[in-house]
Amino acid sequence: MTPRIRSFKDLIQKELGEGTVEIVIQQITKSLFNIESGKVEVILEDGKRLRDFDLVLFRGIVTDNLLLATSLGLILKKAGIKFFDTVFGNLGPSRNKFVSLVQLALQGLPIPKSVFFTARNSLSISEKFKHLENTLGMPCVIKHIALHRGKGLSLIKTEADFEQVVREADGQIEKFLFQEFLERKQEYRLLVLGEEVAVFEEKIPKSDEWRANVALGAREVFLSVNDVPPEIKKLALETAHTAECQMAGVDIFADSKDALYVLETNRGPGLTREEASHSPEFIAFENFIQKNL
């Protein structure tokens, strides 16, 4: 804690009176997030939990940690904990995969269990790996929060794998989400336009590949929207609504026990460009535009 911050804390504490209110200074860039459906636990730098505070004041928020502060604002709002400024509870259009995942988790939508380490989290490499092993199991998925089309998506099996990821990222661990690895049965992409599922497709990975990304060789099989199972359609629409998207590509995964999970919500979903005039995605967009003119 810098002398300036300590002085601020001491002055406020003096005005409030010793022993009446405890003031704690925390750096949000030293926190850890455990994320699962219906629950986001934030562990702060000294082991305190965000949920244990009665009031949170944000100070010194800069562009680099604005999305992180906004995620905390969303969590505090959901928990009914007062915070200022309340602008940090309004997400707006700026977000990444981490923020979007927090938003879906708080709404109780089914997502893979996930862990996010902030930039200056003080746990050692070994301690971070142990936390991942205990929370997610091994192997686990590592996903870059800003990349798409299968880039920055891989598996971690050992502590050596984890060390290599951190090293190749120049220590910038805050660029990644870590998620439990689930055995795939089927994976779908649903294009939601307005209040409707406009396109339904299954993504089938190559035989030697666990990632169902078209850029990595997965096949797209377009199916009739009339054949979308009701539970999948409902989940896709709820996900797009939660993400405040009127145009969204929602990736839904069915595991080996037929449990459904939302993998991602893509605000600018990629479209199949080969033979574009025959792609149901382009036709759906054409119909959506015509409908809204």
Secondary structure in CASP SS format (residue, H / E / C, confidence):
PFRMAT SS
TARGET T0000
AUTHOR 0000-0000-0000
METHOD secondary structure of the structure
MODEL  1
M C 1.00
T C 1.00
P H 1.00
R H 1.00
I H 1.00
R H 1.00
S H 1.00
F H 1.00
K H 1.00
D H 1.00
L H 1.00
I H 1.00
Q H 1.00
K H 1.00
E H 1.00
L H 1.00
G C 1.00
E C 1.00
G C 1.00
T C 1.00
V C 1.00
E C 1.00
I C 1.00
V C 1.00
I C 1.00
Q C 1.00
Q C 1.00
I H 1.00
T H 1.00
K H 1.00
S C 1.00
L E 1.00
F E 1.00
N E 1.00
I E 1.00
E E 1.00
S C 1.00
G C 1.00
K E 1.00
V E 1.00
E E 1.00
V E 1.00
I E 1.00
L C 1.00
E C 1.00
D C 1.00
G C 1.00
K C 1.00
R E 1.00
L H 1.00
R H 1.00
D H 1.00
F C 1.00
D C 1.00
L E 1.00
V E 1.00
L E 1.00
F C 1.00
R C 1.00
G C 1.00
I C 1.00
V C 1.00
T H 1.00
D H 1.00
N H 1.00
L H 1.00
L H 1.00
L H 1.00
A H 1.00
T H 1.00
S H 1.00
L H 1.00
G H 1.00
L H 1.00
I H 1.00
L H 1.00
K H 1.00
K H 1.00
A H 1.00
G C 1.00
I C 1.00
K E 1.00
F E 1.00
F E 1.00
D C 1.00
T H 1.00
V H 1.00
F H 1.00
G H 1.00
N C 1.00
L C 1.00
G C 1.00
P C 1.00
S C 1.00
R C 1.00
N C 1.00
K H 1.00
F H 1.00
V H 1.00
S H 1.00
L H 1.00
V H 1.00
Q H 1.00
L H 1.00
A H 1.00
L H 1.00
Q C 1.00
G C 1.00
L C 1.00
P C 1.00
I C 1.00
P C 1.00
K C 1.00
S E 1.00
V E 1.00
F E 1.00
F E 1.00
T C 1.00
A C 1.00
R C 1.00
N C 1.00
S C 1.00
L C 1.00
S C 1.00
I H 1.00
S H 1.00
E H 1.00
K H 1.00
F H 1.00
K H 1.00
H H 1.00
L H 1.00
E H 1.00
N H 1.00
T H 1.00
L H 1.00
G C 1.00
M C 1.00
P C 1.00
C E 1.00
V E 1.00
I E 1.00
K E 1.00
H E 1.00
I C 1.00
A C 1.00
L C 1.00
H C 1.00
R C 1.00
G C 1.00
K C 1.00
G C 1.00
L E 1.00
S E 1.00
L E 1.00
I E 1.00
K C 1.00
T C 1.00
E H 1.00
A H 1.00
D H 1.00
F H 1.00
E H 1.00
Q H 1.00
V H 1.00
V H 1.00
R H 1.00
E H 1.00
A C 1.00
D C 1.00
G C 1.00
Q C 1.00
I H 1.00
E H 1.00
K H 1.00
F E 1.00
L E 1.00
F E 1.00
Q E 1.00
E E 1.00
F C 1.00
L C 1.00
E C 1.00
R E 1.00
K E 1.00
Q E 1.00
E E 1.00
Y E 1.00
R E 1.00
L E 1.00
L E 1.00
V E 1.00
L E 1.00
G C 1.00
E C 1.00
E E 1.00
V E 1.00
A E 1.00
V E 1.00
F E 1.00
E E 1.00
E E 1.00
K E 1.00
I E 1.00
P C 1.00
K C 1.00
S C 1.00
D C 1.00
E C 1.00
W C 1.00
R C 1.00
A C 1.00
N C 1.00
V H 1.00
A H 1.00
L H 1.00
G C 1.00
A C 1.00
R E 1.00
E E 1.00
V E 1.00
F E 1.00
L E 1.00
S C 1.00
V H 1.00
N H 1.00
D H 1.00
V C 1.00
P C 1.00
P H 1.00
E H 1.00
I H 1.00
K H 1.00
K H 1.00
L H 1.00
A H 1.00
L H 1.00
E H 1.00
T H 1.00
A H 1.00
H H 1.00
T H 1.00
A C 1.00
E C 1.00
C C 1.00
Q C 1.00
M E 1.00
A E 1.00
G E 1.00
V E 1.00
D E 1.00
I E 1.00
F E 1.00
A E 1.00
D E 1.00
S C 1.00
K C 1.00
D C 1.00
A C 1.00
L E 1.00
Y E 1.00
V E 1.00
L E 1.00
E E 1.00
T E 1.00
N E 1.00
R C 1.00
G C 1.00
P C 1.00
G C 1.00
L C 1.00
T C 1.00
R C 1.00
E C 1.00
E C 1.00
A H 1.00
S H 1.00
H H 1.00
S C 1.00
P H 1.00
E H 1.00
F H 1.00
I H 1.00
A H 1.00
F H 1.00
E H 1.00
N H 1.00
F H 1.00
I H 1.00
Q H 1.00
K H 1.00
N H 1.00
L C 1.00
END
